[in-house]
Amino acid sequence: MDPGMTPADCSAPGVALLLLAEFRSDARLWGWSRFVLGTFPLRGTPGLRFARQLGSGHQGGFGLRPSGTIQGLFLVFDTLGAAEHFRREAPLLKAYAARALETFSVLAVPLRARGSWAGSMPFAGASRQTAQAQLSALAGSGFTSLDAAGVGAAGVDQGANLAALLPWDPTAPVAALTRASIRVGHLRSFWSRAPAAQRDLASHPQCLLAVGLGEAPLVRQATFSIWSSAQAMEAYARSGAHLDAIRAAGKGGYFAEDMFVRFVPLAPEGRWRGRPVGLPGLPGLPRLPGLAPQELRLRCAPEAQKTAFEPQQGAAQRRAPALTGNDAIAVIGAGVGGLAAAIRLASRGHRVTVLERDAAVGGKMRAILVDGRAVPCGPTVFTMRWVFDELLGYASERLEDRLKLTPLAVLARHAWSETSRLDLYADPAASVDAVGRFSGADQARRFATFCAEARRIHDTLVGPFIRAQRPDLWDMLHRLGAPGLLALSGLGPFASLWKRLGAHFPDPRLRQLFARYATYCGTSPWLAPATLELIAHVELEGVWSIEGGMPALAGALAAVAARLGVEIRTGTAVDEIVVHAGRVNAVRLHGGEQLPVRAVVHNGDVRALAAGLHGAAAARAHHASASAPLSLSALTLCLNAQAQGFPLAHHNVFFQDDYRSEFDDVFA
């Protein structure tokens, strides 16, 4: 690869820069103005991909009492060079320094990350391999060195210095960011447990820095900490008040969204709470020069790219230290959700076993034999590729290395008779032309307007709803804010999808075509909300076919999980989730075998648990789910036949004249 490649071409996970500042009393007004302006002054910053303006608790702690003088700025850049250039040259940071009693900043290379922040995943794909690639690139970039006290150290072997930082050394310093949006209904429970965990953190002898940060009082909170070693951090995380709080939050569903990131900390500068923050145990701390972003480039040699994205042949998979005691986790069901959960858990170092009753993985994405030929019985096309790109990023893999994907020029063929049909295309202009030929110039203009509205709704909801973990109405409204609510208000309060489509398309055939999106959620367009029109934009963003059909995707996920050490057992039914003293401790298989586990992920309908599918103990624990809505299902006919009389595309949809009757038969 060309050594002159720009950092953006490397597709590496982002690099974080954290700035902390405590303002002088005469600069408080300027500090408060930062919250009003937010991250607006940072727009257009070279290499900046994510930014958050943050407040803090009293004396920089994590608590209910806010600080009027302490603030944080958390930024994520494409490269180390861009981050360091900003730290050296940005007028905003110079303005902070001129008004502050003290400031502290640190660069951080992500080792691993899970979850999201306001729907964004700025460290997607972070792994030990990508961190090593970034640090190895830094080793050859030519920087000076500081000792732990911040004094220049001459003659330090930079290669040895970076070797001490390599991410699989459990004795090396490490940093961590935890961030969560707390559900309003769980605020009291969360904050009743937080003070004890905060006291343990602040007094821990191996915690070099701990600061509480937040975007909104009470509900959107974060903690950033630096530790003398990964061992010390893990010992704290798995004991005492912190462990009790985490267990309660997980069991109680306290968080609408959360994110955890582990970093290699680099080049800390300044003082915090009256003292320097040094990283002991290193021969010298790397201090990056004030280079322009293009002068400090990740060296994306083929070897470095292989390290970043591909497992080494014959090498043992590096995994996080196992939890003490029985650390096994069972995933019941090898559908796409179960396989995804297994990949996420295994990528974090857990020992996972997937138990599937059927003979093959895939769930609704499996194939069944029809007259000797495997016929996919679920979805026919692949959309929202970014979901699977991010999932495989947790395993340091790429989707295109596992599957052969072909973009479809024709998204779908829609037919009302043998001669009345409409194709929609990946090329938006071609689709507009097709609608014009099918239904007239006015409908073509209306279709273009509809596509613009679908894109606007998609972009508004992708963070607060599509990417959110267990979104509820209050949290979604809070995250939408005034601009998001204004964007949605144009749809009309409580408008159904069918009603909104009527405002766009006088032609009932076009209403039928886009109303079918309601069936993706197992409902009727007369009952579904108008926001479902965003699916039109999802399809226009790209539809692919997969060589081997959609079951090949399930097979690829299973292969990735297996590489991470996941055991997948097909033809294995679970009769009972065994509970002892109020906690899961085993699963009993059909036939009597019992597997000790400490947790179970159930990839099935929650009402099945309440109905006793996996034993009385699980039924009692989920009794409230007995009246929960059923998950969507479909009746599919799998045929091995020769089609005649109609030119089929890859994806075909057929409509009848009396569209309403289809849904009345099901929902009336």
N, C-alpha and C positions, 0 to 999 in steps of 0.2 A: 504494500500500500504506500502511496506517496507520503514521505515524511512531512511534507508541507501541508497535509490535510488540516482543515480548520477544526476546532473543537466540536462544532455542531455536528460534524460528520461522524463523530465517534459514537453518538447515541448512548453515552454513559449516563448513569443515574446522576441526579443533581448533587451539588456540593452546597452545604449550608454555611451561612454566616450569621452568627448571633451577636447582636450589640445590646449591651445593657448600659443604662445611664441613669444617674441620680442628679436631678437638676438643683441648682441653687434656688433659694426661696424667691429671688427677684426674677427668675426665669420660668416660674410656674405657668404663667399665662402662655408663654411660647410653647411650653411642653403640652399644655392642654390643646393648643391649636393643632398639634400633631394628630390628635384623635379626630378632630373635625376634618382635616385634610385626608387622613388615612394614608393609603398607599398611592394616592393620585400623583404626588410629586415624583414618584419612582417610575412612572410610565415612560417607556422608551429606553430604560437603562439597558445597555448592551449585555446580553447573556442572562438577564434576569427572567426566571420562569415562574416564581411564586414569591409572594410577599405578604407579611402580616404585621400590622402595628399593634402592639400589645401593652396592656397595663400590668400592674403587679400588686401584690398584697403588701401589708405593712412591713417595712424593713426588708422588702424583697421576698417575703415568705408566701406561703400558700394558705390563705385563710379568708374569713368573711370581711375583715377590715381592709379596705383598699388603701393604697399609697397615693398620695397626691404629688409625689416627686419622682417616683421610679417608673421607668418605662423600658420596654424591650422592642427590638426590631428583628424579626426573624425572616431571613431572605434565603432563597435557593437559586443558585446560578448553574449554568450549563457546565462550567469548568472552574477549576481552582484559580486559573489565571484571571477570569472575569471577576470572581469573588474578591481576590486580593487587590486587583486594580480598583474596584469599588471602595474597598476599605481604605486604600491609600489616597484616592483622588476625589471621591464624591463630596461635593459641597455640603450635602445634607449631613454627613457624618462630621465634617469640620464644624458645622453649626452646632451639632450636639456637643462636641468637645468644648466649644467656646462657652457654653452655658451650664456645664455640668460640674458638680463637685468631684465626681469620679466616673470613669467609663471602663468598660471591659468588653473585649470582643474575642471570638474564637472561631476558627474555621473547623468544619466537621465533615469528614468523608463517610457516607452511609455504608454500614455493614449489612444491615437487613432492615426491612420495614414491612409493616402490615397496617391495614386500615387506610383511612382517608381523612383529609382535612377539608371541610366544606366541599366535599365531592371530588377534590383533587388528590392525586397521588404523585407528589413531586419527586418521590424516590422510588418509583416503580422500577422493578428489576434489580434493586440493590442486593448485593450478595458479597460474600467473602472474596469471590473471584473478581468482581468489578472493583472492589476496594483495592485489591492487590494491583490491578491494572493501573488505577489512578495513582497509587503511591509509587509504583515502579516508574511511571512516567515522570513523576515529580523528582525522583532520585537523579534523573539525568538533566534536570532543567536548570541547575546552577543556582542555588540559593545560599545565603549565609546562615549561620546557626547561632542560637542563643542558649545559654545554660538555663537552669531552672530559675535563677534569680533575674534573668533577663539581660545578662551581660554577654557581650559578644565572645564567642569561643572560637579560637583559631585552630585550624588543623583537625577539626572533627571529621571523621569518616562518615560522609553523608549516607553511603549505602548501609553501613552498620546502624546508623541512627534510624533510618527508615525500617530496617529489618526488625528493630525493637518495636515498631508500631504495627507490624503485620497482624492482621485481624484474628488469626487463630491462636495467638499467644494469650492465654487466660490471665497472665500476670501483667500484661500491658495496660496502660490507661484506656479508659473507655468513657464515652458520653452517652446519655440517653435523653430522649424526648418522649414524654407521654402527654397526650392531648385528648380531651373528650368533650362532647356536647351532652350535658346532663339533662335527662328528661325532667320536666317541671314537677311531675308527680313523685319523683324520687329525690328531690332536692334535700328534704329533711333527713332522709336515710343516709344520703351520701355525705352531707356535711357533718352528721353526727359521728362518722368514722374518720373523717379527714384529719382532724387535729392530732390524734395520736400518731398516725402515720407520718405527719409532717414533723412532729417532735423527734421521732426516731431518725428521720432523714437528716434534720438539721444538726443533730448531735452525733451522727455516725463518724467515727474517727477516720474512715477511709473515703468519705465523701468530701471532695475538694471544693465543690461549689454546688449549691442547690438554690434555685430561684423559682418562685411561683409566678406564672404569667397567665394572662387571660384576655380574651377578646370582648367578653360581655360579663358583667358582674354575676356571680353565682352559677351561671349556666354553661359558659364556654371557658374551660380552664385547661391549663397546661403546666407541666413542670419540666425544667431542663436541669440536668445534673451532670457533673463530671466526677469520675471515680478513679482512685489510684490503680484499680485493676478490675477486670471483668468478674473475677472470682468474688471480690468484695461486693460488687453491685448485685450479683445473683444471690449471694447469701442474704443480703438485705431484702431483696424482692420476694424471697421464698420463706420469710419468717415474720413473726410478730404482727404488729398492727397493719402493716402494708399488705401482707398476705390475707389477713382477715377482710380488709377492705376490698381487695380485688375479688376474692371469692364471693362476697356479698353483692358486689356490682354485677358480676357475671350471672349469678343465680337470680338476682332481682331484675335484670335488664335495665340497669340504671341509665345506660348510655344510648342515645340515639345514633351516635357516631363516635368512633375513637380511632386513635392512631398511635403506634409505638414505633420508634426508630432508634436503632443502636448505631453509634458513630465511632470512628477513630478521630479524636480531637487533635487539631493541629494549630501551632503558632498562637497560643493565647497571648493577649496583650492587655496592658492596663492593670488596674486594681479593682477589687470589689469588696465592699464592707471593710475598707481600710487595709487590705493586704493583697499582695500579688497572688495569683492563682498559678502555681507551678505544677508541672507533671513530674513527680519524682521517679527515679528508676531508669531514666534515659540519659545517655551520654551527652545529649544536647538537644534542644528543641528546634525544629526547623522554622526558620523565619523567611517568609517569601519576600522577594524584592518587589519594589513597586513597578511591575512590568505591565505593559499594555496587554489586553487579553490575547492578542494574536502572537505575543512573544512567548507565552507559556502554553504550549500545546500538548494535549495528550498524544503520546506517540502511539498511533494506532497501527502498529505493525501487525501482520497476520497472526503472529504468536500472541500478541496482546489481545486481539479480538477473540482468539480461541479461548484464552484464559477467561475472558469476560463472559462468554456466552455458552461455551461447550464444556462438558465434563471431560477430563483427561482419560484417555483409554487406559484401562487397567488400574486406575487410581481408585482408592477407597473414597466413598462419598463422605466428605467432612460434615459432621452434624454437631449441633449444639449439645452441651453437656446434658445428659439425661437427668430427669428429676429423680430424687431419691425415692425408694420404695417402688410400689407398683405404678409405673408411669404409662402403661399401655392404654390406648384409646381405640375403641371399636366404632366403626362407621357401619351402620346397618343400611344397606342399599347401595348399589353401585351405579345409580343413575348419575347424570352429569353433576348434580348438586353434591352427591356423596363423593364422587371422584375429586371434585374441586376442593371439598373440605379436606380430603386426605392429602392432597398436594400442599395446601396451605399449612396444615398441621405438621407434615413431615419436613417441609422446608424450614420450619422453626425448631426442628430437632426432636419432635415427638415420635414415639414408636406407635405405628398405626396398623390396624388390621381392618380391611373392608370385607364385609360379609354379605354376599348376594345370593338370594334364593334361586334365581334363574341360572341357566347354564352359561350365560354371557353377560358382560357388562353393558351398560348403556341405558337401562330403564326404558323410557319412551323413545329413546334414540337407537334402540336395538333393531336388528333385522330378524325376520322369521323365514323359515324355509317354506316355499310354496312350489310344489311339484319339482322338488330338487334344486330350486334356485332361491338364493337369499334375497328377500325383498324388504327394504327399509319400511318400517311401519310407523315412523314418526315424522319429524320435519323433513322437508325436501331441499331446503336451501339454507345457507349460512349467512347471517347478518350480525351486526354489532361485533365485528371482529375484535375490537379493542378490549372487550371483556376477556377474551381468551389470550390475547397478547399480554395483558397484565397478569393473568393467572400464571402463564408459563414463565413470566418474568420472575416470579417468586422462586422458581426452580432453576433460574439462569438458563433458560432454554428459549427457543424461538419457534413459533408456530410453523413457519415455512420449512423448518428443518424436519418436522414430523409429518407434514401433510402436503399434498399437492393441491393447491387452491387455484381455481380458474374464475376470474371475474366474469359475470354474466352480462352481456350487452343487453339482452332482453330480461328485465326483472321478472316479469310475469305476463302471461297471455290470459286475457279475460274474455269470456264468450257468453253470449246470450242465445245464440243459435249457430248453425253451421257457417253462416255467412256474416253474422254480426259479432265482430270481435275487435278488441283493442289491446295492443301491446304497449306497455310502459317500458322505458329504456333507462339505462344507466346515465346516458347523456340527457340532461334536463331539456335542452332545446329540442331534441328528437321527440321527447315525450309531449312537449307543447304542440309540436307539429302534428303528432299522431292524434292528440285530442281534437285539434282543429279539423282534421280530416274526418274524424269519427262523429263529432257533434257540433262543429261550427266554430267560427272565429271567436264569437263571444265566450263560448265555453272554454276555449283555449286561454283567453285572457284571464278568465276566472280561475282556471287551473293554476296558472302562474301565481296569482294572488294567494291561492290556497297553499301552494308550496312554500311561499314566503312566510305565511302565518305558521305553518307546521314547523318550519325551521326556528322561528322565534319562540314558539312554545317549547320545542325540544331544548334549545339553549337555555331557556329560563329554568326548566325542571331537571336538567341533567345532574346538577349538583344537589339541590335540596330534596329531590325525590328518587331519580333513577339510581344514582350512586349511593344514596344514603342507606345506612344500616337501620332497619326497622323504623322507617319514618313514621311519625305521627303528625296529626294536623297542626298542633301548636308549634312543634319544632320546624315543620315545613314553612309555616307562615312567617316564623321568626327569621329563617334563613333566606326566604324570598326577598324580604324587605320591600320597601315602597316601589322600586323599579320592577321587581318581579310581579308584585300584585297588580301593578298597572298594566303589565304585559298580558296578564291572564284576564283582566277585567273585560277586555274587548270580546271575549268569547261569550259573555253574558252569564250572570250568576245562575249556577245549577243547570246550565244548558246541557242537553243530551248530545251525544255525537250525531245522531240522526238530524236533530233540529239544526245544529250548526252546519252540517253538510248541506241542508236545504237552503241556507243563506248563501252558500257558494254556488251550488249547482242546480239550476232548474231541470236539467236532464236527469230523470230518476235513475238511469243506468249508471251515471257517474256517482250518484249518491250510494247506490248499491256497492259499487267497486270499493269505495273508501270506507263504507260502513262495515266491511268484512273485518276490519281491524279489531272490532269488538270481540270477534270470535277468538282472537289471539289470547284474550283474557278469560275466555269461557263465559261470555255474557252477551247481551243483546245490545245493538246500537241504540235502541230506544231506552235502555237503562244505563248504558255506559256514559261516562263524562266526556265532554267535548275535547278535553285535553288529549284523548287517545289519538287525535289526528296527528300527533307528533310521530306516530309510526310511519307515516308517509315519508318524513324526512329521514328516518332510520334506514328505510329501504333505498332511498335515493343516495344515501352515503355509500352504499355498496352492497351487492348481493353476490355470493360466490357459490360455486359448486365444488364438491370435494371428491377427488378420485377415490372410488370405493364407497361413495355415498356417505351420508351423515353418520352411520355407525362407525366409520373410520375415525371420526373425531373422538368418539368415546374410547375407541381402541388406543388412540394417541394419548389421551389423558391417562388411561390405565398404564401405558408404557412409561410415561413421565413419573407417575406415582411409584411404580415398581423400581425405577432407577433411584428414587429417593429412599428406598428401603421399605416401602409399604407392601404388606402381604395382602394379596387379593384372593379371596376364596369364593369361587362361584359354586352353585349347587349346594349352598349352605344356608339353611333357614335358621332363624333365631326364634326359639320358643319363649324365652323369658329374659328380661333384664333383672338381674339379681340385685337386691338392695339389702344392705345390712347397716343398722344403726343410722338410718336415714340417708345413706350414701350409696351410690352405685359401686359395686365391687366385682361384678362378673356378668357375663352373658352365658346363658345355657342354650346350646344348639340342639336342633332336632336330632335325636339319637342319644342325647345325654351328655355329650362333651361340654365341659364348662371352662370358659376362658376368663382368667382374672383380668379386670380392667379397672381403671380409675374414672373413666368417663365414657359416655356413649353419645354419638351423633346419629340421630334418627333421620334418614333421608326418605321420609314417607309422609303420608297424610297424618297430621297431628290427631285427628279423630280416631285413627287406628289405635293409638296408644290409649286413649280414653276408653275405647271399646274392649281393651284387654288383649289385643293382638300379641303383646309381649309380656303378659303376666299381670297379676293383680296389683303388684307394687307400683308398676308404671302407670296403671290405670288410675290408682288413687292419686298419684302425684299430678296427673293431668286431667282430673275429673272435670275441671272447668272447660276443657276443650271438647267435651261431649256435644256441645251445641255450636261449636265453631263452624263456619261455612266450609263446605267441602272444597277441596282443591279441584281445579278444572280437569276434565277428562274428555275423551273423544272416542267415538266409534269409528274405526278405520277398517276398510276392506283392502286386503293385499292380494293383488291379482297377478298371475303370470300369464299374460295374454298378448295377442297381436292387435294393436289399435288400428281402427279403420274409420274413414269418413271425416276425420278432422286432423289438421296438421298440428301435432303436439309440440310445445316448447318444453324446456326443462321443468318449468313451474306453470301450472295451468289452473285457472279458477273458472267454474261454470255457474251461471246464475239462472234462476227461474223468474217468471214474470211476477208471481205473487210472493215477493220477498218477505213480507211481514209474517206470512203464515209459517215460515220455517221457525221463527222465534216464538210465535204464539204457541206452537205445538210443544215447545220445550219449557217455556217460562210461564205460560198462562196458568 
